Each structure stands twice: as C-alpha cells, then as structure tokens.
C-alpha cells in the first residue's frame, strides 16, 4: 500500500477517534453537571391556583375537583411542594376574618391530602385574613369583590 494512502487512512481514523472522544467527554460533562446540580429533568412550578369558597370555609361547587386535578398533575414530582394561603374580604371583625381565612387554608390543605399529596409536601398552610386584598374591577360591585376575596391561593414551589 502506498505510503500516502496509509497516512490518509491513519489521519481519518485519528479524526474519527478524536471526534468520538470529544463527544463522549462533552456528554459526560453534561450528565455529570446535571447530576451534581440535581437538575435531571428540570421542573417548572405551575401557576398558582385560586380556589373559591361558597360561604365560610365551604369550597364552592367544582373547586374540590379542580384541586384534585391540580394535585394529580403534580403528585408524581416529589420536588414540588405546596403553600396554601387563605383569604377573606375586609368586612367584619379582623380576628374573625383571620380565623376564617385559616379555616379556608386548612380546608384546601385537607383537599390536597385527600387527592394524594403527602402532608409533608404541604409546607405552608396559613390564613392571612384581609391582609392581601384584590383590586376591584371597573364594573364590579362591592359585594362581588367581597365574594371574589373569599379564596385560598395554592402556590407550588420547586424544592432543589
């Protein structure tokens, strides 16, 4: 075999090995980095879910099913944890509203647990009363605004 052909075969073989080696090293670095950062399969937190109440701490019609669907969509990802804040309108006694908002937060946490979310994944269950009011819509009546403020907000956070 002529020397030029042998040299070119050798160079081609070396280039293939080099590309394979570089590709392997880069893949290993990417996988190792992801494992080191515990970020295989990145998880984005879902949008917060606002749960409405009909009266007192009773969930409005259809809200239990919405909570079950929300929980079901995130039950498999153990890194997602939940924060539940209960809210009330600003009418009435401040302490009574704070108690009612806590009851609402507790009701939502219980519904999440009933849907299969482990209790230790529900990190915050807190009533805030009327401390976080909603802005009224332009054509909304005061009673309509008060009904909308009867809510709990479930926020999912990703634990790293």
FENMOBEL-V238729 format. One line per field, one symbol per residue. phi: phi as a letter, one per 20 degrees, with the letter a starting at -180 (. if undefined). psi: psi as a letter, one per 30 degrees, with the letter a starting at -180 (. if undefined). Layout:
phi->???
psi->???
This chain:
phi->.fffffffffffffffffffffffffffffffffffelcfmgddfffgdedeceamdeffgnfffffffffffcffeffedcccdeccfdenffffffffffffffffffffffeoffgfeefccbedldfcfefffgdeffffffffffbcddddcdee
psi->kkeeeeeeeeeeeeeeeeeeeeeeeeeeeeeeeeeefhgkikkkklkkkkklkekbgkklkfeeeeeeeeeefgefjffklkkkkkllaglakeeeeeeeeeeeeeeeeeeeeffgkkeffjekjkkgbgfillkklegkleeeeeeffilkkjkkljk.
